[in-house]
Amino acid sequence: KKAVMKVSLGQGQGPKAEKMIEEGIKKGNWVVLQNCHLAVSWLGRLEKICEELPLQKPHRDFRLWLTSYPSPHFPVSILQNGVKMTNEPPMGLKSNLMQSYATDPISNKTWFDSSTQPKVFRKMLFGLCFFHAFIQERRLFGPLGWNIQYQFNESDLRISAKQLLIFIDEYPDKVPLDALNYLTGECNYGGRVTEDKDRRLMAVVLRDYYNENVYADDNYKFSPSGIYYAPKHTEFDGYLEYIKSLPQYPDPEVYGFHENAAITKNQNATDLALSTIMLTQQNAGGGGAGGSDDAMVIKLSDSILAEVPKKFDVKAAEKKYPVSYEQSMNTVLTQELSRFNGLIGTIRNSLEDLKKAIKGEVLLSSDLEAALNNLKNGQVPEMWLAVSYPSLKTLGGYIKDLLERLKWFQ
């Protein structure tokens, strides 16, 4: 039997984790470091420990397990040298509900049948699972769903389900809906929500699934179409059968959206898939492919530099259009010229530096490397967007739009 030592990383937990690893190397223990994304400052030390592991000749039974949310700070070398397992929420309302009923303790039929008020508990539990799937699926609609993309997970569902059982059994005369709505919406799930409007939305949505009609009225529906509802009182397998009968691809109406919202959702899913494919291909290929890409970027840079004009003469504009009470737009004009000068300078300087970096005359910084990859993929570099007006256009459309704006000012 292996000894398993675990610690949840955070402030001040680094030395404790190091001692566990040292002991595990000698005795052959398994060491589990949880929430590595919360210990960004210590990840460099962890990377060094992992690099030195072969030199320390660890016990043959020693294993180091790491858990983390996706983080840009997680050391790449650890990912490359380790065995990786990912756990993502299932896609679709139907799959999400099936996953919820496969989650402990809901999947435990003994626990599922333990309530003293089975009808109330089972129907309210279905409402909770539906709410859990609902709020996760709304993320696919981008800003239409949530202003911020929150990472809800099974731990929120678990604690809410356990609290639901306790409160229903403790108060047999009347279900304490206010307390359940507060605990679930404000504490368990709401603890992750930081934006004011999102918190308000969550409270309103939860009341659709945590109310008296869910368990008292068998005709109560979760959506205008009437397809989604809490099934009549039945056993565990009866709920699974109902979930299996639901549509694989639900209409946006179940989330409270117009049917046109599906366009936004599908576009987001397509953009994510294509951007992921492009990321995997940025460093792919071999042979002379890099040379042709570099030549293409140099040619593209020369083309943009030839089209983008030099900076505006703000001093001359101030003289020609002085600030006056009768012409308030003059102030706006000079402010806009200054902003566009910053954008023009960023574009021209980055392209010049990029050409020099490709030729080996200057160092290729991380910002320039990101800009190089963006240009190869026909995307607007992040360093441009940081000082630019908001735009979702691709590189060609962005440059065309920029030139039209600059021409108007000229």
LINVENMO-V51125 format. One record per residue. N is the residue number from 1. SS is DSSP state (@ for helix, = for strand, . for the rest). PSI is psi in whole degrees, -180 to 180 (NA if undefined). OMEGA is omega in radians with two decimals (999 if undefined). Layout:
n: <N & N>
ss: <SS & SS>
psi: <PSI & PSI>
omega: <OMEGA & OMEGA>
This chain:
n: <1 & 2 & 3 & 4 & 5 & 6 & 7 & 8 & 9 & 10 & 11 & 12 & 13 & 14 & 15 & 16 & 17 & 18 & 19 & 20 & 21 & 22 & 23 & 24 & 25 & 26 & 27 & 28 & 29 & 30 & 31 & 32 & 33 & 34 & 35 & 36 & 37 & 38 & 39 & 40 & 41 & 42 & 43 & 44 & 45 & 46 & 47 & 48 & 49 & 50 & 51 & 52 & 53 & 54 & 55 & 56 & 57 & 58 & 59 & 60 & 61 & 62 & 63 & 64 & 65 & 66 & 67 & 68 & 69 & 70 & 71 & 72 & 73 & 74 & 75 & 76 & 77 & 78 & 79 & 80 & 81 & 82 & 83 & 84 & 85 & 86 & 87 & 88 & 89 & 90 & 91 & 92 & 93 & 94 & 95 & 96 & 97 & 98 & 99 & 100 & 101 & 102 & 103 & 104 & 105 & 106 & 107 & 108 & 109 & 110 & 111 & 112 & 113 & 114 & 115 & 116 & 117 & 118 & 119 & 120 & 121 & 122 & 123 & 124 & 125 & 126 & 127 & 128 & 129 & 130 & 131 & 132 & 133 & 134 & 135 & 136 & 137 & 138 & 139 & 140 & 141 & 142 & 143 & 144 & 145 & 146 & 147 & 148 & 149 & 150 & 151 & 152 & 153 & 154 & 155 & 156 & 157 & 158 & 159 & 160 & 161 & 162 & 163 & 164 & 165 & 166 & 167 & 168 & 169 & 170 & 171 & 172 & 173 & 174 & 175 & 176 & 177 & 178 & 179 & 180 & 181 & 182 & 183 & 184 & 185 & 186 & 187 & 188 & 189 & 190 & 191 & 192 & 193 & 194 & 195 & 196 & 197 & 198 & 199 & 200 & 201 & 202 & 203 & 204 & 205 & 206 & 207 & 208 & 209 & 210 & 211 & 212 & 213 & 214 & 215 & 216 & 217 & 218 & 219 & 220 & 221 & 222 & 223 & 224 & 225 & 226 & 227 & 228 & 229 & 230 & 231 & 232 & 233 & 234 & 235 & 236 & 237 & 238 & 239 & 240 & 241 & 242 & 243 & 244 & 245 & 246 & 247 & 248 & 249 & 250 & 251 & 252 & 253 & 254 & 255 & 256 & 257 & 258 & 259 & 260 & 261 & 262 & 263 & 264 & 265 & 266 & 267 & 268 & 269 & 270 & 271 & 272 & 273 & 274 & 275 & 276 & 277 & 278 & 279 & 280 & 281 & 282 & 283 & 284 & 285 & 286 & 287 & 288 & 289 & 290 & 291 & 292 & 293 & 294 & 295 & 296 & 297 & 298 & 299 & 300 & 301 & 302 & 303 & 304 & 305 & 306 & 307 & 308 & 309 & 310 & 311 & 312 & 313 & 314 & 315 & 316 & 317 & 318 & 319 & 320 & 321 & 322 & 323 & 324 & 325 & 326 & 327 & 328 & 329 & 330 & 331 & 332 & 333 & 334 & 335 & 336 & 337 & 338 & 339 & 340 & 341 & 342 & 343 & 344 & 345 & 346 & 347 & 348 & 349 & 350 & 351 & 352 & 353 & 354 & 355 & 356 & 357 & 358 & 359 & 360 & 361 & 362 & 363 & 364 & 365 & 366 & 367 & 368 & 369 & 370 & 371 & 372 & 373 & 374 & 375 & 376 & 377 & 378 & 379 & 380 & 381 & 382 & 383 & 384 & 385 & 386 & 387 & 388 & 389 & 390 & 391 & 392 & 393 & 394 & 395 & 396 & 397 & 398 & 399 & 400 & 401 & 402 & 403 & 404 & 405 & 406 & 407 & 408 & 409 & 410>
ss: <. & . & . & = & = & = & = & = & . & . & . & . & . & @ & @ & @ & @ & @ & @ & @ & @ & @ & @ & @ & @ & @ & @ & . & . & = & = & = & = & = & . & @ & @ & @ & . & @ & @ & @ & @ & @ & @ & @ & @ & @ & @ & @ & @ & @ & . & @ & @ & @ & . & . & . & . & . & . & = & = & = & = & . & . & . & . & . & . & . & . & . & @ & @ & @ & @ & @ & @ & . & . & . & . & . & . & . & . & . & . & . & @ & @ & @ & @ & @ & @ & @ & @ & . & . & . & . & . & . & . & . & @ & @ & @ & @ & . & . & . & . & . & @ & @ & @ & @ & @ & @ & @ & @ & @ & @ & @ & @ & @ & @ & @ & @ & @ & @ & @ & @ & @ & @ & @ & @ & @ & @ & @ & . & . & . & . & . & . & . & . & . & @ & @ & @ & @ & @ & @ & @ & @ & @ & @ & @ & @ & @ & @ & @ & @ & @ & . & . & . & . & . & . & @ & @ & @ & @ & @ & @ & @ & @ & @ & @ & @ & @ & . & @ & @ & @ & . & . & . & @ & @ & @ & @ & @ & @ & @ & @ & @ & @ & @ & @ & @ & @ & . & . & @ & @ & @ & @ & @ & . & . & . & . & = & . & . & . & . & . & . & . & = & . & . & . & . & . & . & @ & @ & @ & @ & @ & @ & @ & @ & @ & . & . & . & . & . & . & . & @ & @ & @ & @ & . & . & . & . & . & @ & @ & @ & @ & @ & @ & @ & @ & @ & @ & @ & @ & @ & @ & @ & @ & @ & @ & @ & @ & @ & @ & . & . & . & . & . & . & @ & @ & @ & @ & @ & @ & @ & @ & @ & @ & @ & @ & @ & @ & @ & @ & @ & @ & @ & . & . & . & . & . & . & @ & @ & @ & @ & @ & @ & @ & . & . & . & . & . & . & . & . & @ & @ & @ & @ & @ & @ & @ & @ & @ & @ & @ & @ & @ & @ & @ & @ & @ & @ & @ & @ & @ & @ & @ & @ & @ & @ & @ & @ & @ & @ & @ & . & . & . & . & . & . & @ & @ & @ & @ & @ & @ & @ & @ & @ & @ & @ & . & . & . & . & . & @ & @ & @ & @ & . & . & . & . & . & . & . & . & . & @ & @ & @ & @ & @ & @ & @ & @ & @ & @ & @ & @ & @ & @ & @ & .>
psi: <128 & 144 & 124 & 121 & 130 & 152 & 141 & 116 & 150 & -160 & 124 & 5 & -6 & -53 & -38 & -40 & -39 & -42 & -39 & -42 & -43 & -43 & -40 & -37 & -39 & -41 & -9 & 26 & 163 & 131 & 127 & 118 & 112 & 152 & 52 & -25 & -15 & -6 & 57 & -41 & -22 & -9 & -31 & -41 & -40 & -40 & -41 & -39 & -44 & -37 & -32 & -4 & -47 & -32 & -25 & -3 & 68 & 161 & 145 & -23 & -3 & 135 & 141 & 117 & 136 & 136 & 144 & 149 & 163 & 129 & 133 & -13 & -6 & 131 & 129 & -36 & -35 & -41 & -40 & -35 & -8 & 170 & 126 & 137 & 133 & 147 & 110 & 151 & 144 & 155 & 131 & 148 & -43 & -48 & -36 & -41 & -41 & -40 & -38 & -41 & -5 & 5 & 137 & 137 & 0 & -36 & -15 & 108 & -29 & -44 & -41 & -34 & 5 & -12 & 146 & -14 & 75 & -41 & -49 & -47 & -47 & -39 & -39 & -35 & -40 & -41 & -39 & -45 & -38 & -41 & -42 & -43 & -39 & -51 & -27 & -39 & -28 & -22 & -27 & -15 & 9 & -141 & -19 & -33 & -58 & 146 & -30 & 141 & 104 & 150 & 78 & 145 & -175 & -25 & -34 & -42 & -42 & -53 & -35 & -40 & -42 & -41 & -38 & -46 & -44 & -48 & -39 & -39 & -32 & -28 & 78 & -25 & -39 & 129 & 125 & 76 & -37 & -44 & -42 & -42 & -38 & -48 & -45 & -47 & -32 & -32 & -59 & -64 & -42 & -20 & -20 & -15 & 124 & -20 & 137 & -47 & -34 & -38 & -41 & -43 & -44 & -41 & -41 & -44 & -43 & -35 & -18 & -24 & -12 & 73 & 171 & -32 & -27 & -43 & -16 & -26 & 110 & -12 & 5 & 129 & 150 & -11 & 157 & -31 & -21 & 2 & -33 & 128 & 169 & 118 & 158 & 157 & 122 & -177 & 179 & -47 & -27 & -38 & -39 & -40 & -40 & -43 & -40 & -24 & -8 & 155 & 143 & -36 & 94 & 152 & 156 & -17 & -28 & -24 & 4 & 19 & 160 & 155 & -23 & -16 & -22 & -28 & -46 & -45 & -47 & -37 & -43 & -43 & -40 & -44 & -42 & -43 & -45 & -41 & -36 & -42 & -42 & -35 & -40 & -21 & -6 & -38 & 11 & 174 & 168 & -161 & -133 & 14 & -36 & -39 & -44 & -37 & -44 & -41 & -38 & -41 & -40 & -43 & -42 & -41 & -44 & -39 & -44 & -42 & -34 & -27 & -37 & 123 & 172 & 173 & 151 & 152 & 94 & -36 & -44 & -38 & -37 & -35 & -41 & -34 & 74 & 157 & 127 & 161 & -35 & -22 & 79 & -23 & -20 & -38 & -44 & -39 & -50 & -34 & -43 & -39 & -40 & -41 & -44 & -31 & -40 & -41 & -44 & -44 & -41 & -45 & -50 & -44 & -42 & -39 & -39 & -45 & -35 & -42 & -41 & -38 & -39 & -37 & -8 & 14 & -26 & 166 & 138 & 99 & 172 & -37 & -42 & -37 & -40 & -41 & -38 & -46 & -38 & -44 & -38 & -34 & 7 & 28 & 157 & 125 & 145 & -35 & -27 & -46 & -26 & -27 & 12 & 170 & 155 & 136 & 139 & 11 & 159 & 177 & -49 & -46 & -35 & -46 & -42 & -44 & -41 & -44 & -37 & -39 & -44 & -37 & -37 & -41 & -32 & NA>
omega: <-3.09 & 3.03 & -3.12 & 3.13 & -3.08 & 3.10 & 3.07 & -3.04 & 3.13 & -3.11 & 3.07 & -3.11 & -3.11 & 3.13 & 3.12 & 3.13 & 3.13 & 3.12 & 3.12 & -3.14 & 3.13 & 3.13 & 3.14 & 3.12 & -3.09 & -3.00 & -3.13 & 3.12 & 2.96 & -3.11 & -3.14 & 3.08 & -3.07 & 3.05 & 3.14 & -3.12 & 3.13 & -3.11 & -3.07 & -3.09 & -3.10 & -3.08 & 3.08 & 3.09 & 3.11 & 3.12 & 3.13 & 3.11 & -3.13 & 3.13 & -3.09 & -3.10 & -3.13 & -3.11 & -3.09 & 3.13 & -3.08 & 3.08 & -3.05 & -3.14 & -3.09 & 3.05 & 3.10 & 3.14 & 3.14 & 3.04 & -3.08 & 2.89 & 3.05 & -3.09 & 3.10 & -3.10 & -3.10 & -3.06 & -3.11 & -3.09 & 3.11 & 3.12 & -3.09 & -3.06 & -3.08 & 3.03 & -3.01 & 3.03 & -3.14 & 3.10 & -3.11 & 3.09 & -3.13 & -3.14 & 3.08 & -3.12 & -3.12 & 3.14 & 3.14 & 3.10 & 3.11 & 3.12 & 3.12 & -3.14 & 3.04 & -3.11 & 3.05 & 0.13 & -3.06 & -3.11 & 3.13 & -3.05 & 3.08 & 3.10 & -3.11 & -3.09 & -2.98 & -3.06 & 3.08 & 3.07 & -2.98 & -3.10 & -3.13 & -3.07 & -3.05 & -3.14 & 3.08 & 3.10 & 3.08 & 3.09 & 3.10 & 3.13 & 3.11 & 3.09 & 3.13 & 3.12 & -3.09 & -3.05 & 3.09 & -3.13 & 3.12 & 3.13 & -3.10 & -3.13 & 3.10 & -3.12 & 3.06 & -3.10 & 3.12 & 3.08 & 3.11 & 3.14 & -3.10 & -3.13 & 3.04 & -3.12 & -3.03 & 3.14 & 3.08 & 3.13 & -3.09 & -3.07 & 3.12 & 3.13 & 3.13 & 3.11 & 3.13 & 3.13 & -3.10 & -3.06 & -3.14 & 3.14 & -3.12 & -3.09 & -3.07 & -3.08 & -3.11 & -3.14 & -3.14 & -3.04 & -3.13 & 3.14 & 3.13 & 3.11 & -3.14 & -3.11 & -3.07 & -3.04 & -3.08 & -3.06 & -3.01 & 3.10 & -3.08 & 3.11 & 3.12 & -3.02 & -3.06 & -3.06 & -3.01 & -3.11 & 3.09 & 3.10 & 3.12 & 3.13 & -3.11 & -3.14 & -3.13 & -3.12 & -3.09 & -3.12 & 3.04 & -3.07 & 3.09 & 3.09 & -3.03 & -3.10 & -3.09 & -3.09 & -3.09 & -3.06 & -3.14 & 3.14 & -3.14 & -3.07 & 3.10 & -3.10 & -3.14 & -3.10 & -3.12 & -3.13 & -3.02 & 3.14 & 3.05 & -3.08 & 3.07 & -3.07 & -3.11 & 3.13 & -3.09 & -3.09 & 3.11 & 3.09 & 3.11 & 3.13 & 3.11 & -3.14 & 3.14 & -3.13 & -3.11 & 3.13 & 3.11 & -3.13 & -3.07 & 3.06 & -3.12 & -3.08 & 3.14 & 3.11 & -3.14 & -3.10 & 2.95 & -3.08 & 3.11 & 3.12 & 3.11 & 3.11 & 3.12 & -3.14 & -3.12 & 3.08 & 3.11 & -3.14 & 3.12 & 3.12 & -3.14 & -3.13 & -3.11 & 3.13 & 3.09 & 3.10 & -3.14 & 3.10 & -3.12 & -3.09 & -3.11 & -3.12 & -3.14 & 3.12 & -3.13 & 3.11 & -3.09 & -3.08 & -3.12 & -3.14 & 3.14 & 3.10 & 3.13 & 3.12 & 3.12 & -3.14 & 3.11 & 3.12 & 3.12 & 3.13 & 3.11 & -3.14 & -3.14 & 3.14 & 3.14 & -3.08 & -3.10 & -3.09 & 3.06 & -3.11 & 3.08 & 3.05 & -3.06 & 3.14 & 3.13 & 3.12 & 3.13 & 3.10 & -3.09 & 3.14 & -3.09 & 3.10 & 3.13 & -3.11 & -3.09 & -3.08 & -3.12 & -3.13 & 3.12 & 3.11 & 3.13 & -3.12 & -3.10 & 3.09 & 3.13 & 3.10 & 3.12 & 3.14 & 3.13 & 3.05 & 3.09 & 3.12 & 3.13 & 3.14 & 3.12 & -3.12 & -3.07 & -3.12 & -3.12 & 3.14 & 3.10 & 3.13 & -3.13 & 3.10 & 3.12 & -3.13 & 3.11 & 3.13 & 3.13 & -3.10 & 3.09 & -3.13 & 3.09 & -3.13 & 3.14 & 3.11 & 3.13 & 3.12 & 3.10 & 3.11 & 3.11 & 3.13 & 3.11 & -3.12 & 3.10 & -3.08 & 3.13 & -3.14 & 3.10 & 3.14 & -3.12 & -3.12 & 3.05 & -3.10 & -3.13 & -3.12 & -3.05 & 2.94 & -3.13 & 3.14 & 3.08 & -3.08 & 2.99 & -3.02 & -3.11 & 3.12 & 3.14 & -3.13 & 3.12 & 3.12 & 3.13 & -3.13 & 3.10 & 3.10 & 3.14 & 3.12 & 3.13 & 3.13 & 3.14 & 999>
